[in-house]
Amino acid sequence: MRTGFLMTGLLLLAAPAQAADAPPRSTYVTMVLQAFAAKVECPGTDLVYQDLVQKAQQMHLPDGTTEKVRKAIAWMHTGGKMGEKQDDDLMAEVAVATQATDMDQRRLGMPGWCEVQKTNLAGLIRSKGG
């Protein structure tokens, strides 16, 4: 457990500095990963890709960020069978987001995690058909 926190801390320290007025891309990577996880893991949950793109724009991230993040997540979570490997920094951010999400899911249990995501990801996830 301590090793995981140490690794996460080191990865975050190694990440390039971001502009003070813009949230780091890693925050966005975590949101996208959790939105896709909610779509897969939480019954009756869906997401709209355009909502993710809009959130990236609101966070002043470069055009194409959503697609790069989606491809990196797909590549990592399918063992390279889908998506595309992205630059090392983005792949590290996806790895950290995956570890943090896994820990939250274990800590809260999947039903509890899904319930929390309805609030945390409001505007990015929604009920299917709604």
Secondary structure, DSSP 4 states (H G I P E B T S, - for coil): -HHHHHHHHHHHHHSPP--TTS--HHHHHHHHHHHHHHHHHSTTEEE-HHHHHHHHHHTTPPTTHHHHHHHHHHHHHTTTSSS----HHHHHHHHHHHHHHHHHHHHHHHHHHHHHHHHHTBTTEEETT-
